[in-house]
């Protein structure tokens, strides 16, 4: 199923794709600002809980400095001493997801919590499955990570194409049954996975906005990326959105709006919003580095700065921003 909105309203092309049972959500090519998003409904399924490792599976060529941008972001999600962090912080942004757990507890009378920690980093620099990947191959790569208490994140380099990439999606999240040597193990639990591609060489106007001019609508100047890498800073935006969707709707029966095959989730319910005052073509009022001119809204580990999407606040039914 495909849908799109006219360029006059400044919308990037939107395609809703059903990925059968192996993909639950897509980071869509859509930057329409929604001022009054509808309430995300809880569909009575489990949320990810406990201590969860985020394993990074790097497919293709990435510089160590590029890998550090993403690994520092994941490290930034959890903080044992938030009062000592520069604010606004990545950890503060992530803390909003706790509201979904509080709502679930009030409905099911069962307390749960979540801690995301950086896990393994697996490198596949030899393109073991080639440079053109199917959805099934993404799941195969994801299965290289831990298959319990983990989110396995597959990150593909700028010279790798993936089924639907740039045509209908910038990344996906889903779940798959545990496997051994590529074969499904019957009776085993499912594991959660995410895929995000580096769009710099393919479609930065779709998947790395606002660090590149959009393909539709007003051609405002692109913002300066906070880590000086349009492709990787764009990947962080998409990864952040998909992580929020993964923990609050890991198996397709958590929090979402609309069809289970094409759901709006915690971040995708607020597309194109990064700061207060956002409107189509304008990311919002952001912080700007006085030296580099880079735009950002969150401080992270090792002095990093990031631009992170607004999250839907279920307690106020609004899109919540850090700035």
Beta strands, then each sheet from edge to edge (+ up, - down):
strand 1: 2-3
strand 2: 14-15
strand 3: 25-27
strand 4: 41-42
strand 5: 50-59
strand 6: 114-124
strand 7: 132-133
strand 8: 150-156
strand 9: 161-162
strand 10: 171-177
strand 11: 179-180
strand 12: 183-184
strand 13: 190-197
strand 14: 255-256
strand 15: 287-288
strand 16: 295-296
strand 17: 298-299
strand 18: 305-306
strand 19: 311-313
strand 20: 318-320
sheet 1: 1+ 2-
sheet 2: 3+ 10- 13+ 8+ 5+ 6+
sheet 3: 4+ 14-
sheet 4: 7+ 9+
sheet 5: 11+ 12-
sheet 6: 15+ 16-
sheet 7: 17+ 18-
sheet 8: 19+ 20-
end
